[in-house]
Amino acid sequence: MNDLYARHRGVLPDWLALYYGDPIEITHGEGRHVWDSAGRRYLDFFGGILTTLTAHALPEVTKAVSEQAGRIIHSSTLYLNRPMVELAERIAHLSGIPDARVFFTTSGTEANDTALLLATTYRRSNTVLAMRNSYHGRSFSTVGITGNRGWSPTSLSPLQTLYVHGGVRTRGPFAALDDRAFIDACVADLKDVLGHTRPPAALIAEPVQGVGGFTSPPDGLYAAFRDVLREHGILWIADEVQTGWGRTGDHFWGWQAHARSGLPDIVTFAKGIGNGMSVGGVVARAEIMNCLDANSISTFGGTQVTMAAGLANLAHLLEHDLQGNARRVGGLLIERLRAVAAGLPGVREVRGRGLMIGIELVRPGTDDADPQSLAAVLEAAREGGLLIGKGGGHDTTALRITPPLSLTVAEAEEGAAILEHALRSTY
């Protein structure tokens, strides 16, 4: 056991998980690569859990952070803050929400926590609809609405949560249906749930379930849900913490794959917007955002240095059409991985869109989760010089692949070759 690992275990919680049997310390990065403390170079296909959206050590972000830090790092929301106003203006415009207001937080957990506060206050209800297999954060309220047993350490909650079908297309009671019938069955389930309870405050849903293994419903499901929600005055919260900013390639926001019935009422975001800096937030129309009748501030949300990072990163993302790159390179990578998986009995499905790709692993000849093989593939990929993530929900295990959106075709092919070797050495 190395010294840093021993010190980690001596002072940090047991539930603070580390990857790999011999955990690595990442010391620096550049572009799509990182290096560990032993000098080993890796192609990064996980990006700090989707936080490195554009590239490691992106010069524009590094420069913006350095220059802002040389002026002032932080003053709190009690004072006017030019970078915060400027980033809020850009996000409000990109959200498409009319008369939008933006509130910045330090994480996706805090963003979702804020969205729940707004929705329950606005609707005067503490009942929330959530999706099975979902993940929304690690705070007390967001754990209470998370539909993933592996990330729910307690059943205690300030909210009453009702879980509905639809987040997982290829498992569960509706898996055998075609897409139209699947949506119809999920809508019928939602209507049935609403018939047995007082009107909920909101439905919160990830367009693509992140921790759950990058599962998603057919396009249009949440539009169909929205039609039902509107009849009852129920809000729609789109959790874009992992799907936002063009990651899926086809759309800037994940909810846009379900846009037939209009915009979400509330959108939450975090992860990649700060390119590793701690930025999260909520955007909602003014009447919802302004419904709170007590004082509130955010000590660290919207701090000048993180806003400077967000502004520089967003500008780079848009100016270089990294959403388009995610669509093009991600499409090639998905097809390459599907070709690899075709001859492997332990790969149940390769799914995703853009540079948000999941590979579900099972015990060969079954639909059962295979955590041992998942761990083996993760280790073999690292040994080959590739960092990837993992996830999954009820009885599922999946690899998660989310490189920075500036990934090149050559790097995609290199990563796919390493992953192919890791999979073939395991199955």
JOLIN-V160824 format. One record per backbone hydrogen bond with DSSP energy under -0.5 kcal/mol. NH is the residue of the N-H (numbers start at 1). CO is the residue of the C=O. E is the energy in kcal/mol with one decimal. If there is no record, write none. Layout:
NH & CO & E
NH & CO & E
//
This chain:
6 & 2 & -2.1
7 & 3 & -2.4
8 & 4 & -2.6
9 & 5 & -2.5
10 & 6 & -1.4
11 & 7 & -1.1
11 & 8 & -0.8
12 & 8 & -2.3
16 & 13 & -1.4
17 & 15 & -1.4
23 & 21 & -0.5
26 & 24 & -0.6
27 & 25 & -0.6
27 & 35 & -2.5
28 & 35 & -1.2
30 & 33 & -2.7
31 & 56 & -2.2
33 & 30 & -2.1
34 & 42 & -2.0
35 & 28 & -2.8
36 & 40 & -2.1
37 & 25 & -1.6
39 & 36 & -2.1
42 & 34 & -3.0
43 & 385 & -3.0
44 & 32 & -2.9
44 & 42 & -0.6
45 & 43 & -0.8
45 & 387 & -2.4
50 & 46 & -2.7
51 & 47 & -1.4
52 & 47 & -2.7
53 & 51 & -1.7
56 & 31 & -3.3
58 & 55 & -1.0
61 & 58 & -0.6
62 & 58 & -2.7
63 & 59 & -2.6
64 & 60 & -2.0
65 & 61 & -2.7
66 & 62 & -2.4
67 & 63 & -2.7
68 & 64 & -2.2
69 & 65 & -2.7
70 & 66 & -1.5
71 & 67 & -0.5
71 & 68 & -1.3
72 & 68 & -2.0
77 & 298 & -0.8
79 & 76 & -1.0
85 & 81 & -2.2
86 & 82 & -2.6
87 & 83 & -2.3
88 & 84 & -2.4
89 & 85 & -2.4
90 & 86 & -1.7
91 & 87 & -2.5
92 & 88 & -2.8
93 & 89 & -1.9
94 & 90 & -2.4
95 & 91 & -2.0
96 & 92 & -0.8
96 & 93 & -0.8
100 & 97 & -0.9
101 & 284 & -2.9
103 & 282 & -2.6
105 & 280 & -2.7
111 & 107 & -1.7
112 & 108 & -2.6
113 & 109 & -2.3
114 & 110 & -2.2
115 & 111 & -2.2
116 & 112 & -2.2
117 & 113 & -2.0
118 & 114 & -2.6
119 & 115 & -2.7
120 & 116 & -2.6
121 & 117 & -1.9
122 & 118 & -2.8
123 & 119 & -2.3
124 & 120 & -1.0
125 & 120 & -1.3
128 & 160 & -2.9
129 & 202 & -3.1
130 & 162 & -2.3
131 & 204 & -0.6
132 & 164 & -1.9
133 & 147 & -2.5
134 & 131 & -1.4
143 & 139 & -2.7
144 & 140 & -1.2
145 & 141 & -0.5
145 & 142 & -0.7
146 & 143 & -0.9
151 & 148 & -2.1
152 & 149 & -1.6
153 & 151 & -0.5
160 & 126 & -2.3
161 & 159 & -0.7
162 & 128 & -2.6
164 & 130 & -2.3
169 & 167 & -0.5
169 & 216 & -0.6
175 & 172 & -1.4
177 & 174 & -1.6
182 & 178 & -3.0
183 & 179 & -2.5
184 & 180 & -2.3
185 & 181 & -2.5
186 & 182 & -2.3
187 & 183 & -2.5
188 & 184 & -2.3
189 & 185 & -2.1
190 & 186 & -2.4
191 & 187 & -2.7
192 & 188 & -2.1
193 & 189 & -2.5
194 & 190 & -2.4
195 & 191 & -1.4
196 & 193 & -1.7
197 & 194 & -0.8
201 & 127 & -3.5
202 & 127 & -0.7
203 & 235 & -2.6
204 & 129 & -2.5
205 & 237 & -2.2
207 & 205 & -0.5
209 & 215 & -2.9
210 & 208 & -0.5
213 & 210 & -2.0
214 & 209 & -2.0
214 & 210 & -0.8
215 & 209 & -0.8
221 & 218 & -1.8
224 & 220 & -2.1
225 & 221 & -2.5
226 & 222 & -2.4
227 & 223 & -1.6
228 & 224 & -1.2
229 & 225 & -2.8
230 & 226 & -2.6
231 & 227 & -1.1
232 & 228 & -0.8
232 & 229 & -1.1
233 & 229 & -0.6
233 & 230 & -1.0
234 & 229 & -2.3
235 & 201 & -2.2
237 & 203 & -3.4
237 & 235 & -0.5
238 & 236 & -0.6
238 & 266 & -2.8
239 & 205 & -2.4
239 & 237 & -0.7
240 & 238 & -1.2
240 & 268 & -1.9
244 & 240 & -1.9
246 & 252 & -2.5
247 & 244 & -0.8
248 & 243 & -0.7
249 & 246 & -1.7
250 & 248 & -2.0
256 & 253 & -1.1
257 & 254 & -1.7
258 & 255 & -2.5
259 & 256 & -0.9
261 & 258 & -0.6
262 & 259 & -2.2
265 & 236 & -1.8
266 & 236 & -1.9
267 & 283 & -2.7
268 & 238 & -2.3
269 & 281 & -2.5
273 & 270 & -1.5
274 & 271 & -0.9
275 & 272 & -1.8
276 & 271 & -0.6
276 & 277 & -0.5
277 & 274 & -1.6
279 & 277 & -1.4
280 & 105 & -2.0
281 & 269 & -2.5
282 & 103 & -2.5
283 & 267 & -2.7
284 & 101 & -2.1
285 & 265 & -1.0
286 & 99 & -2.0
288 & 285 & -1.3
289 & 285 & -2.3
290 & 286 & -2.8
291 & 288 & -1.6
292 & 289 & -0.5
302 & 105 & -0.5
303 & 300 & -1.5
305 & 73 & -1.7
306 & 303 & -0.6
307 & 303 & -2.2
308 & 304 & -2.3
309 & 305 & -1.5
310 & 306 & -2.3
311 & 307 & -2.6
312 & 308 & -2.1
313 & 309 & -2.6
314 & 310 & -2.6
315 & 311 & -2.2
316 & 312 & -2.0
317 & 313 & -2.5
318 & 314 & -2.4
319 & 315 & -2.7
320 & 316 & -2.0
321 & 318 & -1.2
322 & 317 & -2.2
325 & 321 & -1.8
326 & 322 & -2.3
327 & 323 & -1.9
328 & 324 & -2.6
329 & 325 & -2.7
330 & 325 & -0.7
330 & 326 & -1.2
331 & 327 & -1.7
332 & 328 & -1.7
333 & 329 & -2.5
334 & 330 & -2.7
335 & 331 & -2.0
336 & 332 & -2.2
337 & 333 & -2.5
338 & 334 & -2.2
339 & 335 & -1.9
340 & 336 & -1.9
341 & 337 & -2.5
342 & 338 & -1.4
343 & 340 & -0.9
344 & 341 & -2.1
345 & 343 & -0.6
347 & 344 & -1.4
348 & 346 & -0.7
348 & 360 & -2.5
349 & 360 & -1.1
351 & 349 & -0.5
351 & 358 & -2.8
353 & 356 & -1.3
355 & 247 & -2.0
356 & 353 & -0.6
357 & 401 & -2.4
358 & 351 & -2.7
359 & 399 & -1.9
360 & 349 & -2.7
360 & 358 & -0.5
361 & 397 & -2.6
362 & 346 & -2.7
363 & 368 & -2.0
365 & 345 & -0.6
366 & 363 & -2.1
370 & 361 & -0.7
374 & 370 & -2.2
375 & 371 & -2.3
376 & 372 & -2.0
377 & 373 & -2.7
378 & 374 & -2.3
379 & 375 & -2.2
380 & 376 & -2.6
381 & 377 & -2.7
382 & 378 & -2.0
383 & 379 & -2.5
384 & 380 & -1.5
385 & 382 & -1.4
386 & 381 & -2.6
387 & 43 & -2.4
388 & 386 & -0.5
389 & 400 & -2.8
391 & 398 & -2.4
392 & 211 & -2.9
395 & 393 & -0.5
396 & 393 & -1.6
397 & 361 & -0.6
398 & 391 & -2.3
399 & 359 & -2.6
400 & 389 & -2.3
401 & 357 & -2.8
402 & 45 & -3.1
402 & 400 & -0.5
404 & 44 & -0.5
405 & 53 & -3.5
406 & 54 & -1.0
407 & 404 & -1.6
412 & 408 & -2.3
413 & 409 & -2.3
414 & 410 & -2.3
415 & 411 & -2.7
416 & 412 & -2.4
417 & 413 & -2.2
418 & 414 & -2.0
419 & 415 & -2.6
420 & 416 & -2.5
421 & 417 & -2.0
422 & 418 & -2.2
423 & 419 & -2.6
424 & 420 & -2.8
425 & 421 & -2.1
426 & 422 & -0.6
426 & 423 & -0.8
427 & 423 & -2.7
//
